[in-house]
């Protein structure tokens, strides 16, 4: 059944014709990511198209009713050209979620009975196997997939990046890991991670690690502060924000690196403790009760206690990082090389101010600008710009939303989606490689 949504617009609306799902402009984006495989590298978007069914006018206010339909589109990373698109149906009866990917396949769960749990070609978006084919043979033979309410799909289906497996749920409510590469099905009590929780790509602070971070300080114009040290803040920007790295795969790799570093430190500490225990065996099991008398004993007792505390802290951190929901730190900075980061800011103080981005370098306690690019057709605050009529063409049909941001980097390319436009910059020069409306 369709869910009709009342929308309030202050701008005139064209006739209530049905928008073409394959060629019409998107009204919103739900999620985006980059697929990289032997087939190529593609930007995958789940896009919403709003279908207007009726309008009512009351003075200057126009109420618009309609419903949302969805499609999944694939765009070539090198050119921005669309390589495939699939209609996914209405947002309730045929609700769907993109779970993740494995080599050569994008995995999706859909309430459409003709699709269900299925996989698609990342370039063409054509169905490779639907649920009926998957349960006909192999490890999923006879598996009865749960069919939850459309609002609870992510409570039943998900992706575990750590081993490229998918969490699926059967009709009796049990979770299973399905690994398409190993062709295995294993029951689990693990929670289902939701990688869409982190969707804010612009923030007032950004971290490289727990000890190194950036903040913005000031009122209208803000300066970049490194580790809260004002003395090196020389560059200021109008209404700036720092670009955040929300890619779940890179987050997982950062976790693995930290876990390996902590595990190595555990080994070093254990070797040091064993060396002390050889000299003072009583400290191995009774450090708190040991009545140290000589200066050497007092120092050894103190060192053992400190090392044991470090060991306990490291173990707790490893446990936290291995948990599905924990992150290394809030707001990791998007960076292509050590010390580099990106900042977005406004061209002026008007409602139609343009959006500017700079790639920044930090080294030897100073900031420098690698390049600066004003993004053509992008506004720093699209909602404000909309009231000035800059999006009249987009508003003429449907219900476009301009709040969605997504930013990523790959292959010397900086890719951003904002205000229903997609743009690619050269990471080395900042020049525009391509730009596409969605």
N, C-alpha and C positions, 0 to 999 in steps of 0.2 A: 504494500500500500504506500502511496506517495505521501510524504510529509510536506505540507505546504508552509512556506516560510514568509511571513509578512516583512517587507523591507520598506524603510522610509528613505526617500530620495528627495533632494531639493532641486534636482535637475530634470529637464524634460526627458521622456522615454519614448522610444520608437514603438512601432507595432509589436504585438506579442507573438512574433513568428518563432518557430522552433529553431534553435541554433544547431547547426550541423556539428555533430560530435567529432568528426574527423578533421574538419577544417576551421571551425569557429574558434574565436579567441577564448582562452581560459578565463574563468572568473576568480579562481583561487588555486593555490597549490597546497597540497597536503604534506608531501614529503619529496625529498630529492636525494640522490646519491650517485656515485660514479661506479660503474661496473668496469673492471679491467680483466681481460682474458685474451685467449688466442684469437677470438673473433674480432677484437678491437677494444676500444675504450669508449664507453657511452654514458651520457648523463641520463639517468632514469627519473622521470617525474610522475607522480600521481597527481592528476590535474582535475579540478572541478569545473564543470560547465553548468551555469544556472539557467534553467528554462523558465521564462516568465509565462504565467498563465492568465493573469488579469491585473489590472491597475485601477486604482481609485484616486481621485484628486480632491483634496480639501484645502482650498486656498492655494498656498505655495507648496504645500506638502503633498507628495504623491506616494501612496501605499502600493507596493508591488508584491504580488503573491506568485509563488512558483515552487520549484523543487530542484534538487541538485542531482546531476548525473556525473559519472566519473569516467576517466580514461587514463591509460598508462602510456606514456610516450617515451621514445628513446631517441637521443640526439647524439650525433657523432662529436666526440670531444674536440677533434681537430678543426672541424668546420662549423659546428653548430647546426648542421642540417639534420632534419628529422629523418631517421632511418626506419622507424616503425611506430605504429600506434594501435592500441586496442581499446574498443569500447567495453566498459565494465558494468554499465547499467546504473540504475538508480541507487541512491545512497542508503536505502534502507532494505528493500527487498533483496537487492543484489550487492549489499555492502561487501567490501573486500579490503584486505590489508596485504601490503607487500611485506613478506617475512625477511627476505635476504636473498643471498645468491650462493651458488656453487659453480664450479667451472662449466660454462656453457649454458647455465640455467638461472632464471629469475624465479623464485618460489613465492607463490601467492596463495592465500586462502580466500575463497569467495563463497557467499551464501547462494550464489546462482547454482542450482542443482546440476546444471550441465558442466560446471567447472569444478566446484569444491576445492580441495587441496590439489594444486596443479603447478606446473612449471612452464615457462615460456622462453623463447629464444631472446637473448638480451638485445639483439640488433633489430629483429623484425617484429618482436612482440607476439609472434605466432605461438599458439599452444603446442608444446611438445608432448606432454602427457597430462590428461585430466585425471580427476580422482578415480573415475571408473577404470581407467587403464592401469593406474597404480595399484589398486586393490585387487586386480585380476590375477596378479602373479607376484613373485618375489617376496621380500620380507614384509611388505604391507598387505599381502594377500588376506582378504577377509576383514581387514581393519575397518571398524565402524567409526567414522569421524563424527565428533560432536558437532552439533549445529546450534551454537548459542545465539542469544539475542544480538542484534547488530552492534549494540553499544558495548558488548563484552568480548569482542573478538580477540583482543590482546590479552585477555585473561585465559584464553584457551590455546592460543597459537603464538609461537615466537621463534627467535633465532639465537643460537649460542655461538658467538663469534669464535670462542676459544678453540672449538674443533669443527667449525662449519657444519654443525648439526642443527636440526630444527626440532623444537618442542611441539608435539601435537597431542591432542586430547581425544580420548575415545568416548563413546556414548555413556559409559559408566563413570566418567569424570577422572580417569587416571591419566597422568601425564607420561609421555614417552619421548625419548630422544630418537629421532630418525636421522641417520647419517647416510645421505645418498651416495657418498664416495665409498664408504665401507659396506654399504648395503646392510646396515644393522638397525635393530629396533630394541631399545632398552628402556624399561620402566624407570621413572625417576620421581623424586619428591621435590626436586629443585624448583625454585620460583622461576617464572617466565620473565626475562629481562625485557624492558621496553626502551629501546634506544631512541625513541622520539621524545623522551622526557627533556632532553637538552636541545632546545630549539632556538635559543637566543644567541645570535652570532655577533652582536655588538654590545659591549659592556664598558663600564668606567674603569675596570681594572682587568689585568691579565697576568697570568703566571707562566714562567718558564719552568720553575720548580718551587719547592716550599721556601727556599731562601732567596729566590730572584723573582721579582715581580714589578709590574708597572701599574701606576695609578695616574689619574688625571685630576689636577688640582686647579681651582679657579672658579670664576663665576661664568661670564659669557664666553670669554676666551680662556682656555685651560692649557696648562703646561703639563708635559709628560714628566712624571717623577719616577725615578728608579730606586727601588728599595727605600722609599720615603725620604730620599735625600734631595732636599730642595736646591742645594747649591749647584747641582749640575743641570737644572732645568732651564734651558735657554730657548727652546722652541715652544710657541703657543699656537693654538688653533681654535677656530670658531665652532662651538657646539660639537666637539669631537667625541668619538667612541673608538675603542680598540676592537680589533677583529679577533674572535674566539674560534678555537679549533674544536668542533663538536663531532668530528668523525669517530665513530665507535671503534673502527678497526685500528686506527692510530692510538686511540686511548688504550685499547687492549695491549698493543705492542709496548706502550709506555709502561704499563703495569708489569708486563713480563720483564722489562729491563730493570725496573726497581726491585722486583721480587728477586731476580738473580743477584743484584748488588747486595741486597740484604742477606740473602743466603750465604754469599761469599763472606760477608762481614761476620756472620754467625760462626763460620768455620775458623776465621782468624781469632775471634774472641775465645772460642773453645780451646784452640791451641794455647793461647796465652794463659787461660785458666788452668789447663792441665800442667803447664810449666810451674805455676804458683803452687798447685796442689802437690806437686812432687817435693817441693821444699817444705810446705806446711800442710801435711795430709789432713789435719783436723779441720781445715777450712772447707774441705770438700762437702761435708755434710752438716757442719755446725758453725757456719760463719757468724751468725748472730750471737751465739752463746759463747764463742771463743773469747776468753779473757786475755786480750793482747796486753803485753807488758812492755816489751822493748819497742823502740821507735820503728824498727824494721817490721815487727809483727803488726803494729798499729797501721803502718802504711799498706801492708799487704792485705789486711782485713778491709781497709777502706777501698782498695783497688778492686778486690773481689766483689764487694757489694756493688760498686759502680758498674763493673762488667756484667754482673748478673741482672742489674736493672736494664742495661742496654739490650741484653739478650731478650728479656721479657718484652721490652718495647718493640724490638724488631719482630718478634714472633706475633705480637698483636697486630702490627702493621701488615705483615704477610697475610694473616688471616683476613684482615679487612680488605686488602687488595684482591684476594682470591674470591671474596664475596661478589656476587653478580651486580649488586646495586651501588657499590662504593666506587668513588673516583679518587684519583691521586690528589687532586686539589681542584677547587672551583676555578672556572674560567681559564683554561690553558690557552696561551697565546698561539694564534695561527702563525707558523713560521716555516720558511723553506730551508733556511740554514741557521746555524747557531747565532743568536743575537739579532736576527732580523724579525720584524713584526710589521703589522699594517694598521693604519689609522684612517678612519673615515670622518669627514667634517664638512661644514657648510661653506658655501661661497659668499653668502651675505646673510643679513638678518631678516629678509623678507620671507613671506610664506612660500614663495616659489623659488627659494634658494636652491642652487644646484648642489649635487653631491660630488665631493672631491675625495680621492683616496691617495695616500702616500705610502710607499714602502720605506721603512725606517731601518737604520743600522744602529746598534749600540755596541761600542767598544771603547775601552780605556776611559771609562767614566764620562763619555760624551755621546750625544746623539747626532746623526747625520741623515740626510734625505737621499735615498737611492734614486727615486723617481716620484713624480707627481702626475696624476691624471684626473682631469675633470671628466666625469662619466656622462657622455652625451644622452640627453633625454631623461636622466635620473634626477630625482629631487630628494633633498635631505630629509624632508618631512612630507611624504606623498599625500597623507590625509589632509594636511593643510593646503597643499598645492591643488588638491581636488576641488576645494571650495572656490578656487580661482578659475576653474574651467579648463585646466590643462588636460583633463582626461575626459572631455566631453564626448569624444568619439567612442571611447571604451564604455562610457556610461550609457550610451545610446541603446545598448542591447545587452540585457543580462544584469548582473549585479556584481561588478568587479570589486575585489578586495585587494588592498594595497599594503597589507601589514606583513606579508610573508617575506622572510629573508632566508637565504641559504648561501653559504660561501664555502669554497673548497679550493685546493690546489693540487695539481698533478701535471707532470711532464712540462715543467716550465710554464704552466698556465695558471692564472688566477681566474676562477669562475665564480660569478655571483648571479643570483636571482633576486630581483627586488622589483616591486611595483609591476609585476607580470611581464618583466623583461629579463632576458638572460644575456649576459655579456662576458666576454673572455678577454683578459689582458695578458700580454707577454710578461712573465715574471721578471725577466731581465731588464726590459726597457720600459714597461708600463704602457706600451702602445696597445690600442684596441686591435685584437685579432679578428673577432667577429662579434656581432650583436644581433639577437633575434627576439621578436615578440613571441609570447606564449599563448 
